[in-house]
Amino acid sequence: MADENYKRKLTAILSADVAGYSRLMGDNEVATVSTLKSRRNLISEKVQAFNGRVVDSPGDNLLAEFRSIVDAVSCAVAIQEGLREQNDKLPENRKMLFRIGVNLGDVIQDEDRIYGDGVNIAARVEGLAKPGEVAISGTAFDNIRNKLKVGFEFVGEHQVKNIAQPVRVYRVLTDPASSGKIIGEPEGDQSTMPKTILAVAVVILIVAAAYLYIANKPTEEISKKEPERPSIAVLPFSNMSDDPQQEYFSDGMTDDLITDLSKVAGLMVISRNSTFTYKGKPVQIKSVAQELGVKYVLEGSVRKVGDQIRINAQLIDAEKDHHVWAERYDGQMDDVFDLQDRITQQIVTALAVNLTANEKGGQKTKETKNIQAYDAFLKGWSYFLQQTREEVPKAIPHLKKAIEIDPEYSRAYAALAYVYWRSMDQGWRKQLGVSLAAARLLASKYLDEAMKRPNSTAYLLAAEISDRNFLLDEALSYAQKAVALTPSDSWALLVLGKMLTINGRYEEGFQYLQKSLNHDPQNPAQVWQYQALAESCLGNYEKAVSLGERVREFNPTTTGIGAILSISYVKIGQQQKAEEAFAHYKKGWPKWLPPTIPLVMKFFNVVDPQTSAIFVKSLVKAGLPSEPSDYVKPWTLVRLKDAEIKKLLLGKKIKGLGFYSGKQWSWKLSNEGTFQTKGGGFGEETGSFKIENDFLVVNLPKNTEGLDNKGPVFKNKDGSADKSNEYVFASVWALMPFSVEKDNATGSN
């Protein structure tokens, strides 16, 4: 037989590589090589000390094998401890973190080399480990679960490349407090059970799974695997123009290619957030493909001189390390859209992707035909994508110019709306030179224009604003429409996952959140945050804590996750950690607006009453003031139609308590569309209003700065006249519970 000269054996395999190696090399090649050599020596010494041998060490990778799986995992833990000590001596930007994966599996030995699925699984598990940590396969876990003074966290079953069956993956927890703990282990996962017991267990698991599905209590391990699709990462195209100011154009071309490819349902496309981490750095295509989990990589360059443009592009099969095609595209600026379409079409053809009828017809659809408008948009969008308080405001004049040139340019309207919305959320309104109210209302104004010819970006902002305005069904619908337009857009997948979660559809939410992570593997924090929210909604508080702490490890400055951690730590009985998490969460609120129950719960408008009550009680126990205790509850709201709003408000006087100030205010509305304000934060002012499309639209010269403020009106089934909250007017400007003053003569509203 062909394999008679090869020896098969069962062995423990350790695979390690450097996280962010390309970035380190780009920053300082000499220092990186020197550090790598030192780290490789340490790893080799540890491998030898635990009775293993180094099989191979190409580039920044290292492969080792051991006769004992206990020795292999012990060695991996010891390696990370030794590396941690060495990294403590280095500045943050020069630390060299390794990912380590361990598997127990069958291999083929050819002299000193080993091959086979056992090696492949170790490498894939290593790719799923966090930098500085150890991950192990299910077969490794089954053989060491009670043999080491460490803990384990089950992080799900993963479909990995070139392996037919999903692989169970466990994170090794080295914190002494985690010793002996197994977090999130799937029930019945015991590969050593006798066959009879296993058969019974399978039946029990099927029944249990059916019950869990009916009860709608899924967890992260039940998310469905995505169908296998050709996968591609588009690296930032190089700017080959003599003018460095043309960088925005090459970045914009890259961004548009990613967007166009994301519209093809048959492709799995990595997001720009992940691919742009390689911008300006020397990269090894094979390493990039492994880090991003793709088979194909597109790279290229753009040269723009006056009205002439040249695009060079090459598609590379990273697994086989060869070019699928390379092409040069020459033309004038007026040809740029056709050039983009040609590149997209050539990729789709090369990867043998079957297009739907809509995709075939939609390849030529562009949102503007005006090159000057497109150029202005690219300049503005490049500033927005930098996401800093200094750069984002610079986007506004360019986006406004794009709209002036082409008043029907929907994408520019949507981008401008997002500039104001994101700046308001991030506290950057001072840099925009507008008030908080104006930032919100300008976002709403430009979104209304974008929604006349909606694209994915417009739908996503509409989903976010609808969520804030308690229009949860609409928020979900908008997110679904965004994903329908761009099935591979990680941002759209993330928003849909969130909207499904807050609507109580946890299984589907998990699936889309995981898809988002697959498409944007370099930026996992937001996915983990919404997964933590889902776990806490399900009552899986230990899992919520684990995910929440991962978020803080990944981004120590983030504060939003503190609320979920506060709730979860209270529920598992760790009061001190709950209070610490809430103190961290509180830092994210402005000094003039400390968190209260009504304010905090506006951002946790989950549809389940029991979950909401648990959230409030736990947050109060963690440090949130218990008064004021009333908050708007989504399940108590019934939206009013045009006729109902008119009957309620025309010729009436309404009153309420300021959502932020708590001060009483009143509006006196006429039958002719004018109204007068008094008290609260309004002062005395005369404004106008109208009722259309089931929205109340108000305009005040001072308070709304002459901008329309639009929002739905709800009947609040939980409200009362004495609390002035029988109704709710929800808008981007403010959340306004109110009641209608009774007519003294008739006693009616």
C-alpha positions as MATLAB code, in Angstrom:
seq = 'MADENYKRKLTAILSADVAGYSRLMGDNEVATVSTLKSRRNLISEKVQAFNGRVVDSPGDNLLAEFRSIVDAVSCAVAIQEGLREQNDKLPENRKMLFRIGVNLGDVIQDEDRIYGDGVNIAARVEGLAKPGEVAISGTAFDNIRNKLKVGFEFVGEHQVKNIAQPVRVYRVLTDPASSGKIIGEPEGDQSTMPKTILAVAVVILIVAAAYLYIANKPTEEISKKEPERPSIAVLPFSNMSDDPQQEYFSDGMTDDLITDLSKVAGLMVISRNSTFTYKGKPVQIKSVAQELGVKYVLEGSVRKVGDQIRINAQLIDAEKDHHVWAERYDGQMDDVFDLQDRITQQIVTALAVNLTANEKGGQKTKETKNIQAYDAFLKGWSYFLQQTREEVPKAIPHLKKAIEIDPEYSRAYAALAYVYWRSMDQGWRKQLGVSLAAARLLASKYLDEAMKRPNSTAYLLAAEISDRNFLLDEALSYAQKAVALTPSDSWALLVLGKMLTINGRYEEGFQYLQKSLNHDPQNPAQVWQYQALAESCLGNYEKAVSLGERVREFNPTTTGIGAILSISYVKIGQQQKAEEAFAHYKKGWPKWLPPTIPLVMKFFNVVDPQTSAIFVKSLVKAGLPSEPSDYVKPWTLVRLKDAEIKKLLLGKKIKGLGFYSGKQWSWKLSNEGTFQTKGGGFGEETGSFKIENDFLVVNLPKNTEGLDNKGPVFKNKDGSADKSNEYVFASVWALMPFSVEKDNATGSN';
ca = [
       0.000    0.000    0.000;
       1.034    3.615   -0.547;
       1.409    4.431    3.159;
       3.395    1.351    4.291;
       6.521    3.445    4.941;
       4.653    5.850    7.219;
       3.997    5.322   10.903;
       0.681    6.279   12.472;
       0.446    7.183   16.134;
      -1.658    9.002   18.708;
       0.158   12.057   20.019;
      -0.372   15.379   21.775;
       0.310   18.336   19.480;
       1.102   21.904   20.545;
       0.852   24.700   17.979;
       1.920   28.275   18.738;
       2.234   31.500   16.787;
       2.655   35.225   17.356;
      -0.466   37.393   17.434;
      -0.028   40.591   15.425;
       3.329   39.531   14.011;
       2.876   41.636   10.857;
       2.292   44.772   12.923;
       5.401   44.133   15.012;
       7.528   43.581   11.903;
       6.114   46.718   10.323;
       7.023   48.774   13.392;
      10.559   47.441   13.863;
      11.889   44.435   11.975;
      15.214   44.112   13.824;
      13.678   44.337   17.292;
      10.923   41.883   16.337;
      13.351   39.264   15.010;
      15.483   39.631   18.149;
      12.467   39.252   20.437;
      11.151   36.293   18.427;
      14.488   34.510   18.732;
      14.456   34.993   22.509;
      10.849   33.767   22.811;
      11.540   30.752   20.609;
      14.431   29.757   22.892;
      12.147   29.984   25.927;
       9.478   27.857   24.260;
      12.006   25.229   23.161;
      13.373   24.986   26.714;
       9.890   24.518   28.132;
       9.029   21.868   25.526;
      12.160   19.931   26.427;
      11.469   20.302   30.165;
       8.052   18.673   29.693;
       9.423   15.717   27.706;
       8.365   17.014   24.316;
      10.160   17.804   21.090;
       9.997   20.727   18.672;
       8.900   19.387   15.278;
       9.145   22.583   13.255;
       9.436   26.365   13.751;
       8.887   28.249   10.472;
       8.599   32.036   10.716;
       6.634   32.982   13.822;
       5.082   29.495   14.182;
       6.185   26.577   16.312;
       4.929   22.977   16.312;
       5.764   20.500   19.084;
       4.604   17.017   20.105;
       4.376   15.168   23.415;
       3.725   11.582   24.458;
       1.415   12.823   27.213;
      -1.481   15.254   26.804;
      -0.995   16.280   30.452;
       2.589   17.268   29.650;
       1.475   19.146   26.533;
      -1.115   21.307   28.310;
       1.157   21.811   31.343;
       3.890   22.954   28.975;
       1.530   25.358   27.187;
       0.539   26.957   30.514;
       4.201   27.197   31.581;
       5.130   28.792   28.249;
       2.500   31.498   28.636;
       3.626   32.191   32.207;
       7.247   32.536   31.051;
       6.285   34.746   28.110;
       4.175   36.928   30.401;
       7.173   37.565   32.645;
       9.324   38.538   29.665;
       6.599   40.787   28.190;
       6.246   42.664   31.478;
       9.688   44.126   30.811;
       8.679   45.563   27.420;
       6.637   48.654   26.461;
       3.035   47.926   25.454;
       3.623   48.297   21.709;
       6.547   45.838   21.725;
       4.986   43.021   23.736;
       4.980   39.755   21.797;
       1.920   37.646   22.602;
       1.560   34.036   21.485;
      -1.581   32.045   20.858;
      -1.256   28.350   21.763;
      -3.514   25.482   20.730;
      -3.263   21.875   21.960;
      -4.887   18.763   20.475;
      -4.749   15.025   21.085;
      -5.053   13.219   17.778;
      -3.858   10.724   15.220;
      -0.904   11.734   13.027;
       1.310   10.277   10.315;
       5.040   10.397   11.033;
       7.540   10.715    8.201;
      11.028   10.728    9.691;
      10.971   13.754   12.046;
       7.865   15.390   10.575;
       4.212   14.781   11.501;
       1.127   15.328    9.354;
      -2.629   14.781    9.384;
      -5.861   15.993   10.937;
      -4.353   15.901   14.409;
      -1.881   18.622   13.400;
      -4.488   20.601   11.469;
      -6.884   20.664   14.413;
      -4.116   21.877   16.759;
      -3.392   24.743   14.354;
      -7.081   25.645   14.014;
      -7.613   25.558   17.795;
      -4.569   27.791   18.213;
      -6.195   30.288   15.843;
      -9.221   30.374   18.158;
      -7.123   31.120   21.256;
      -6.866   34.669   22.559;
      -3.407   36.283   22.454;
      -1.508   35.265   25.592;
      -3.772   32.283   26.285;
      -4.113   28.547   25.657;
      -7.027   26.801   23.925;
      -7.445   23.028   23.711;
      -9.594   20.688   21.642;
     -12.396   18.514   23.008;
     -10.283   15.355   22.748;
      -7.551   16.995   24.815;
     -10.089   18.211   27.390;
     -11.689   14.775   27.744;
      -8.340   13.355   28.823;
      -7.171   16.043   31.277;
     -10.321   17.614   32.727;
      -9.527   16.597   36.332;
      -5.757   16.198   36.110;
      -4.417   19.759   36.284;
      -4.814   22.667   38.712;
      -6.455   24.880   36.093;
     -10.005   25.656   35.002;
     -11.672   25.386   31.636;
     -14.276   27.392   29.763;
     -16.198   25.812   26.908;
     -16.236   28.302   24.024;
     -18.392   26.315   21.631;
     -18.156   23.952   18.701;
     -16.390   25.435   15.697;
     -16.416   24.375   12.080;
     -12.775   24.686   11.026;
     -11.188   24.456    7.619;
     -10.481   21.051    6.085;
     -11.978   19.196    9.077;
     -15.303   17.476    8.419;
     -16.737   17.514   11.954;
     -17.089   20.536   14.266;
     -14.341   20.810   16.880;
     -15.113   21.453   20.544;
     -12.842   24.167   21.934;
     -12.009   24.987   25.555;
     -10.177   27.984   26.977;
      -7.646   27.147   29.718;
      -8.175   29.325   32.825;
      -4.967   29.784   34.817;
      -6.333   32.129   37.484;
      -6.023   30.264   40.851;
      -9.651   31.145   41.608;
     -10.709   29.156   38.514;
      -8.836   25.976   39.480;
     -11.071   22.946   39.087;
     -13.932   24.927   37.495;
     -15.510   23.987   34.191;
     -17.602   26.853   32.833;
     -20.280   26.341   30.214;
     -19.612   22.656   29.558;
     -22.246   21.162   27.236;
     -24.235   18.520   29.064;
     -23.658   14.902   28.113;
     -20.296   15.618   26.458;
     -18.460   12.526   27.730;
     -16.683   10.657   24.965;
     -15.727    7.771   27.286;
     -19.315    6.703   28.149;
     -20.227    3.096   27.360;
     -22.295    2.739   24.206;
     -25.499    1.803   26.040;
     -25.302    4.809   28.326;
     -24.360    6.990   25.374;
     -27.452    5.882   23.449;
     -29.680    6.736   26.389;
     -27.870   10.052   26.783;
     -28.469   10.869   23.124;
     -32.212   10.333   23.544;
     -32.217   12.484   26.672;
     -30.261   15.201   24.909;
     -32.673   15.217   21.973;
     -35.624   15.638   24.313;
     -33.751   18.283   26.300;
     -32.799   20.136   23.133;
     -36.422   20.163   21.984;
     -37.479   21.547   25.353;
     -34.781   24.211   25.278;
     -35.814   25.260   21.805;
     -39.461   25.522   22.811;
     -38.505   27.419   25.972;
     -36.306   29.668   23.811;
     -33.321   29.256   26.087;
     -30.373   28.754   23.705;
     -26.742   29.400   24.518;
     -23.759   30.154   22.348;
     -22.932   26.506   21.607;
     -26.203   25.912   19.675;
     -25.590   28.475   16.961;
     -25.816   26.940   13.495;
     -22.769   26.593   11.358;
     -22.587   28.815    8.345;
     -22.661   27.049    4.979;
     -19.244   26.804    3.374;
     -18.728   29.736    0.991;
     -15.656   31.084   -0.793;
     -13.993   33.466    1.672;
     -12.031   36.588    0.785;
     -10.237   39.474    2.444;
      -9.598   42.705    0.528;
      -6.416   44.338    1.819;
      -6.126   48.149    1.656;
      -5.057   49.165   -1.834;
      -1.794   51.106   -1.889;
      -1.777   54.737   -2.981;
       0.734   54.882   -5.836;
      -0.005   58.526   -6.674;
       2.731   61.090   -6.145;
       0.350   63.012   -3.894;
      -0.099   61.438   -0.415;
      -3.330   63.430   -0.131;
      -4.847   60.918   -2.565;
      -4.804   58.274    0.199;
      -8.534   58.786    0.744;
      -9.173   57.680   -2.835;
      -7.284   54.376   -2.619;
      -8.928   53.676    0.760;
     -12.323   54.525   -0.715;
     -11.766   52.193   -3.652;
     -10.922   49.391   -1.209;
     -13.963   50.170    0.905;
     -16.269   50.143   -2.106;
     -14.891   46.828   -3.340;
     -15.565   45.332    0.094;
     -19.081   46.790    0.036;
     -19.785   45.488   -3.473;
     -18.512   42.005   -2.611;
     -20.527   42.043    0.636;
     -23.689   42.290   -1.450;
     -22.996   38.845   -2.959;
     -24.685   36.245   -0.751;
     -22.443   33.474   -2.075;
     -19.273   35.092   -0.691;
     -17.926   35.351    2.846;
     -16.182   38.756    2.967;
     -14.017   40.042    5.825;
     -14.940   43.550    6.994;
     -12.791   46.635    6.440;
     -12.360   46.963   10.222;
     -10.258   43.805   10.207;
      -8.469   44.190    6.866;
      -7.474   47.803    7.487;
      -5.444   46.729   10.534;
      -2.827   45.682    7.953;
      -2.720   49.076    6.241;
       0.795   50.380    5.630;
       2.475   47.223    6.963;
       4.492   44.555    5.185;
       2.356   41.438    5.178;
       2.697   37.774    4.380;
      -0.415   36.783    2.479;
      -0.541   33.298    3.966;
      -0.325   34.671    7.508;
      -3.028   37.243    6.813;
      -5.312   34.533    5.425;
      -4.759   32.373    8.499;
      -5.363   35.255   10.905;
      -8.588   36.269    9.142;
      -9.781   32.745    8.362;
     -10.034   33.106    4.573;
      -8.826   31.226    1.517;
      -8.473   34.155   -0.894;
      -6.830   37.565   -0.535;
      -7.204   40.510   -2.911;
      -4.481   43.148   -2.908;
      -3.661   45.982   -5.250;
      -2.840   49.610   -5.819;
      -4.414   52.779   -7.189;
      -2.668   55.537   -9.105;
      -4.668   58.708   -9.741;
      -3.105   61.532  -11.723;
      -5.467   64.306  -12.740;
      -8.339   62.653  -14.564;
      -6.420   59.433  -15.256;
      -6.684   56.364  -13.022;
      -4.865   53.042  -12.978;
      -5.854   50.134  -10.746;
      -3.671   47.063  -10.308;
      -5.310   44.084   -8.597;
      -4.331   40.505   -7.923;
      -6.369   37.703   -6.417;
      -4.330   35.166   -4.462;
      -5.242   31.662   -3.304;
      -3.467   31.809    0.067;
      -3.811   28.092    0.803;
      -2.071   27.114   -2.441;
       0.112   30.243   -2.431;
      -0.479   31.144   -6.071;
      -2.137   33.918   -8.077;
      -5.609   33.188   -9.397;
      -5.366   36.258  -11.611;
      -3.655   39.616  -11.833;
      -4.972   42.489  -13.905;
      -4.353   46.153  -14.676;
      -7.296   48.487  -15.252;
      -6.744   51.849  -16.955;
      -9.292   54.567  -17.494;
     -10.491   58.044  -16.660;
     -12.274   59.127  -13.483;
     -15.575   58.921  -15.345;
     -14.859   55.189  -15.774;
     -14.252   54.467  -12.080;
     -17.616   52.794  -11.435;
     -17.179   50.510  -14.444;
     -13.678   49.610  -13.273;
     -15.005   48.668   -9.831;
     -17.713   46.527  -11.402;
     -15.170   44.762  -13.623;
     -12.993   43.862  -10.631;
     -15.975   42.632   -8.619;
     -17.290   40.587  -11.535;
     -13.875   39.050  -12.200;
     -13.592   37.963   -8.541;
     -17.068   36.447   -8.564;
     -16.296   34.587  -11.792;
     -12.912   33.347  -10.579;
     -14.415   31.966   -7.364;
     -17.261   30.298   -9.279;
     -19.922   32.060   -7.197;
     -23.501   31.629   -8.408;
     -25.250   34.989   -8.490;
     -28.946   35.422   -7.821;
     -31.067   37.242  -10.378;
     -31.054   40.373   -8.210;
     -27.270   40.239   -7.810;
     -26.770   39.905  -11.544;
     -28.967   42.904  -12.155;
     -27.581   44.946   -9.301;
     -23.901   44.954  -10.156;
     -24.224   48.128  -12.201;
     -26.426   49.995   -9.721;
     -24.583   52.989   -8.257;
     -25.928   55.618   -5.883;
     -24.535   58.526   -7.864;
     -23.345   58.974  -11.422;
     -21.512   62.177  -10.591;
     -17.772   61.624  -10.134;
     -17.273   64.917   -8.273;
     -19.981   63.962   -5.765;
     -18.397   60.525   -5.364;
     -14.949   62.053   -4.822;
     -16.321   64.429   -2.160;
     -18.084   61.509   -0.468;
     -14.881   59.461   -0.332;
     -13.044   62.343    1.343;
     -15.771   62.727    3.964;
     -16.153   59.002    4.562;
     -12.401   58.600    5.079;
     -12.535   61.138    7.929;
     -15.572   59.470    9.495;
     -13.966   56.031    9.481;
     -11.058   57.283   11.586;
     -13.518   57.529   14.503;
     -11.699   60.186   16.533;
     -13.122   63.428   17.908;
     -10.562   65.386   15.882;
     -11.138   63.737   12.479;
     -14.866   62.912   12.373;
     -16.037   66.574   12.239;
     -13.840   67.084    9.158;
     -16.184   64.758    7.275;
     -19.099   67.200    7.359;
     -18.061   69.802    4.716;
     -17.104   67.070    2.224;
     -20.355   65.136    2.705;
     -22.373   68.345    2.410;
     -20.511   69.132   -0.788;
     -21.409   65.700   -2.163;
     -25.086   66.406   -1.427;
     -24.908   69.860   -3.010;
     -23.473   68.356   -6.202;
     -25.970   65.477   -6.234;
     -29.077   66.222   -4.088;
     -30.259   62.610   -4.523;
     -27.038   60.983   -3.253;
     -28.552   58.705   -0.599;
     -25.262   57.297    0.630;
     -23.934   60.782    1.405;
     -27.103   61.647    3.364;
     -26.801   58.409    5.346;
     -23.112   59.071    6.073;
     -23.853   62.623    7.213;
     -26.612   61.331    9.500;
     -24.176   58.850   11.021;
     -21.559   61.565   11.592;
     -23.995   63.502   13.778;
     -25.443   60.415   15.468;
     -22.114   58.823   16.329;
     -20.624   62.126   17.481;
     -23.609   62.635   19.778;
     -23.209   59.114   21.206;
     -19.474   59.571   21.710;
     -19.760   63.030   23.291;
     -18.053   64.793   20.361;
     -20.776   67.383   19.695;
     -18.524   70.271   20.821;
     -16.111   69.397   18.032;
     -19.074   69.594   15.628;
     -19.940   73.040   16.926;
     -23.605   72.143   17.604;
     -25.732   71.477   20.659;
     -26.705   67.996   21.837;
     -30.266   68.589   20.614;
     -29.090   69.789   17.199;
     -26.753   66.787   16.752;
     -29.661   64.395   17.338;
     -32.093   66.293   15.150;
     -29.617   66.753   12.286;
     -29.005   62.998   12.338;
     -32.762   62.459   12.065;
     -33.100   65.095    9.309;
     -30.415   63.602    7.070;
     -31.641   60.067    7.727;
     -35.106   61.043    6.475;
     -33.494   62.121    3.195;
     -31.441   58.921    2.971;
     -34.538   56.775    3.551;
     -36.151   58.145    0.394;
     -33.671   55.896   -1.479;
     -32.465   53.636    1.354;
     -29.216   51.728    1.342;
     -27.705   49.433    3.973;
     -26.137   52.301    5.954;
     -29.466   54.149    6.106;
     -31.311   51.023    7.243;
     -28.759   50.427   10.012;
     -29.080   53.929   11.453;
     -32.870   53.663   11.145;
     -32.641   50.460   13.197;
     -30.586   52.174   15.917;
     -32.908   55.184   16.149;
     -36.032   53.000   16.110;
     -34.563   50.998   18.989;
     -34.032   54.199   21.008;
     -37.608   55.258   20.200;
     -39.082   51.930   21.407;
     -40.125   50.916   17.889;
     -38.600   47.469   18.359;
     -40.448   45.721   15.525;
     -39.365   48.441   13.104;
     -35.784   48.275   14.390;
     -35.677   44.551   13.678;
     -37.208   45.011   10.229;
     -34.670   47.681    9.257;
     -31.773   45.492   10.411;
     -33.118   42.572    8.365;
     -33.328   44.804    5.294;
     -29.715   45.917    5.788;
     -28.521   42.305    5.907;
     -30.608   41.459    2.842;
     -28.739   44.190    0.923;
     -25.257   43.340    2.279;
     -25.219   39.741    3.572;
     -21.487   39.827    4.378;
     -21.408   43.194    6.159;
     -20.219   42.542    9.733;
     -21.830   45.752   10.980;
     -25.240   44.787    9.564;
     -24.913   41.286   11.022;
     -24.013   42.751   14.419;
     -27.001   45.122   14.483;
     -29.370   42.335   13.420;
     -27.953   40.064   16.125;
     -28.557   42.780   18.715;
     -32.120   43.511   17.540;
     -33.031   39.819   17.575;
     -31.626   39.538   21.100;
     -33.565   42.453   22.607;
     -36.689   41.086   20.903;
     -36.206   37.814   22.772;
     -35.119   35.729   19.752;
     -31.893   34.558   21.340;
     -31.036   31.589   19.117;
     -31.178   33.650   15.934;
     -29.392   36.505   17.682;
     -26.476   34.261   18.575;
     -26.215   33.032   15.012;
     -25.963   36.519   13.534;
     -23.583   37.750   16.238;
     -21.303   34.808   15.516;
     -21.514   35.537   11.793;
     -20.509   39.124   12.516;
     -17.467   37.882   14.426;
     -16.547   35.560   11.544;
     -16.564   38.530    9.165;
     -14.677   40.849   11.548;
     -12.376   38.606   13.619;
     -10.029   41.410   14.661;
     -12.777   43.341   16.501;
     -14.676   40.899   18.736;
     -15.552   43.183   21.672;
     -18.992   44.388   20.518;
     -20.069   40.868   19.592;
     -19.016   39.602   23.019;
     -20.902   42.496   24.654;
     -24.205   41.608   22.981;
     -23.607   37.906   23.591;
     -23.120   38.776   27.263;
     -26.436   40.650   27.166;
     -28.147   37.585   25.692;
     -26.620   35.261   28.291;
     -27.777   37.518   31.109;
     -31.289   37.613   29.597;
     -31.234   33.811   29.627;
     -30.028   33.674   33.229;
     -26.611   32.275   32.243;
     -24.782   34.744   34.456;
     -21.426   32.961   34.674;
     -21.226   32.928   30.875;
     -22.211   36.597   30.825;
     -19.373   37.364   33.253;
     -16.888   35.422   31.152;
     -17.882   37.279   27.975;
     -17.979   40.631   29.764;
     -14.512   40.208   31.185;
     -13.239   39.285   27.722;
     -14.584   42.637   26.526;
     -12.711   44.474   29.287;
      -9.512   42.531   28.595;
      -9.743   43.392   24.907;
     -10.552   47.067   25.533;
      -9.903   48.162   29.152;
     -11.249   51.686   28.506;
     -14.751   50.562   27.509;
     -17.396   51.237   30.151;
     -20.691   50.074   28.603;
     -20.124   46.400   29.493;
     -20.052   47.387   33.182;
     -23.857   47.271   33.463;
     -24.102   43.649   32.293;
     -21.180   42.678   34.530;
     -22.840   44.416   37.500;
     -26.068   42.477   36.956;
     -24.302   39.156   36.434;
     -21.927   39.476   39.386;
     -24.881   40.271   41.677;
     -26.713   37.171   40.448;
     -23.743   34.855   41.117;
     -23.210   36.345   44.572;
     -20.035   38.375   43.975;
     -21.150   41.693   45.450;
     -17.754   43.410   45.560;
     -17.077   42.708   41.886;
     -20.595   43.904   41.052;
     -19.949   47.223   42.779;
     -16.557   47.582   41.083;
     -18.133   46.877   37.674;
     -20.865   49.448   38.287;
     -18.316   52.071   39.390;
     -16.495   51.472   36.092;
     -19.787   51.717   34.167;
     -20.615   55.008   35.876;
     -17.391   56.560   34.540;
     -18.907   56.451   31.053;
     -21.684   58.873   32.009;
     -21.166   62.647   31.854;
     -20.874   64.412   35.207;
     -23.969   66.498   34.474;
     -26.042   63.364   33.829;
     -25.463   60.615   36.423;
     -27.140   57.268   35.688;
     -30.651   56.637   37.016;
     -33.067   53.735   36.556;
     -35.080   55.525   33.802;
     -31.912   56.511   31.932;
     -30.092   53.182   32.186;
     -33.123   51.069   31.300;
     -33.672   53.157   28.165;
     -30.582   51.368   26.831;
     -31.806   47.940   28.001;
     -35.307   47.969   26.537;
     -35.647   44.177   26.486;
     -39.139   42.849   25.849;
     -39.297   40.368   28.747;
     -40.785   41.855   31.961;
     -39.115   39.351   34.298;
     -35.682   39.960   32.788;
     -36.176   43.712   33.010;
     -37.136   43.463   36.697;
     -34.033   41.369   37.429;
     -31.867   43.944   35.672;
     -33.264   46.827   37.752;
     -33.036   44.999   41.076;
     -29.466   43.848   40.398;
     -28.289   47.265   39.193;
     -29.677   48.914   42.332;
     -27.890   46.342   44.469;
     -24.661   47.124   42.563;
     -24.951   50.876   43.201;
     -27.591   52.443   40.930;
     -29.822   54.880   42.889;
     -33.238   53.319   43.627;
     -35.122   56.566   42.926;
     -36.587   57.640   40.595;
     -37.818   54.085   40.100;
     -40.284   54.506   37.207;
     -38.983   53.704   33.746;
     -40.513   53.157   30.322;
     -41.264   49.465   29.737;
     -41.585   48.304   26.104;
     -44.269   45.709   26.818;
     -46.620   48.356   28.283;
     -46.558   50.604   25.206;
     -49.287   50.685   22.545;
     -48.525   52.887   19.566;
     -51.181   55.420   18.533;
     -52.208   56.108   14.930;
     -52.681   59.555   13.320;
     -56.382   59.822   14.204;
     -55.743   58.726   17.799;
     -52.917   61.238   18.241;
     -55.076   64.057   16.876;
     -57.963   63.138   19.166;
     -55.601   62.998   22.133;
     -53.710   66.257   21.553;
     -55.600   68.804   19.458;
     -56.857   71.647   21.631;
     -55.485   69.977   24.774;
     -52.958   70.741   27.481;
     -50.426   68.065   28.380;
     -47.977   67.897   31.272;
     -45.103   65.721   32.387;
     -41.877   65.492   34.325;
     -38.573   66.144   32.563;
     -36.849   62.844   31.763;
     -33.466   64.299   32.711;
     -34.336   67.132   35.109;
     -37.404   65.730   36.836;
     -38.995   69.211   36.643;
     -42.642   69.648   35.648;
     -43.429   71.008   32.189;
     -46.575   71.640   30.160;
     -47.574   72.176   26.536;
     -50.777   73.847   25.400;
     -51.658   72.663   21.887;
     -54.090   74.455   19.595;
     -56.277   72.980   16.865;
     -54.314   74.917   14.231;
     -50.865   73.351   14.703;
     -49.246   75.735   17.201;
     -48.383   75.132   20.837;
     -46.916   76.932   23.835;
     -44.369   75.493   26.264;
     -43.961   76.264   29.934;
     -41.693   75.032   32.722;
     -39.234   72.144   32.807;
     -36.269   72.711   30.565;
     -38.400   74.384   27.895;
     -39.086   77.786   29.386;
     -41.841   79.732   27.634;
     -41.824   79.411   23.867;
     -44.251   79.129   20.966;
     -43.725   76.419   18.385;
     -45.508   74.456   15.675;
     -46.516   70.819   15.347;
     -48.010   68.425   12.839;
     -49.190   64.829   12.880;
     -48.329   62.646    9.891;
     -47.566   59.003    9.144;
     -48.344   58.089   12.780;
     -45.657   60.478   14.047;
     -45.870   63.685   16.070;
     -43.517   66.307   14.614;
     -42.732   69.395   16.729;
     -40.586   72.423   15.945;
     -39.397   75.059   18.425;
     -37.196   78.042   17.433;
     -35.024   77.744   20.567;
     -35.388   74.249   22.013;
     -35.088   72.355   18.728;
     -33.183   75.184   17.011;
     -35.799   75.343   14.257;
     -35.306   71.662   13.377;
     -38.150   69.141   13.207;
     -38.308   66.650   16.070;
     -40.235   63.525   15.057;
     -41.337   60.553   17.113;
     -44.124   58.060   17.825;
     -46.718   58.541   20.574;
     -47.623   55.583   22.806;
     -50.354   54.791   25.288;
     -48.569   53.609   28.453;
     -50.671   50.846   30.047;
     -48.497   51.087   33.163;
     -48.942   54.868   33.523;
     -51.189   56.960   35.746;
     -52.394   60.559   35.878;
     -50.762   61.254   39.241;
     -47.382   60.282   37.768;
     -48.033   62.206   34.523;
     -46.987   59.220   32.430;
     -50.163   57.843   30.833;
     -48.601   58.470   27.404;
     -45.071   58.636   25.982;
     -43.669   60.789   23.173;
     -40.429   59.073   22.083;
     -37.974   60.870   19.805;
     -34.247   61.341   19.263;
     -34.568   64.696   21.035;
     -36.039   63.385   24.280;
     -38.167   60.678   25.872;
     -41.261   62.439   27.226;
     -43.830   60.628   29.398;
     -46.946   62.814   29.819;
     -50.616   62.965   30.726;
     -53.442   65.083   29.329;
     -55.016   67.537   31.745;
     -58.679   66.831   32.359;
     -61.317   69.367   31.337;
     -62.640   70.825   34.592;
     -66.159   71.159   33.177;
     -66.542   67.634   31.788;
     -63.894   65.703   33.703;
     -62.712   64.211   30.408;
     -59.377   64.372   28.610;
];
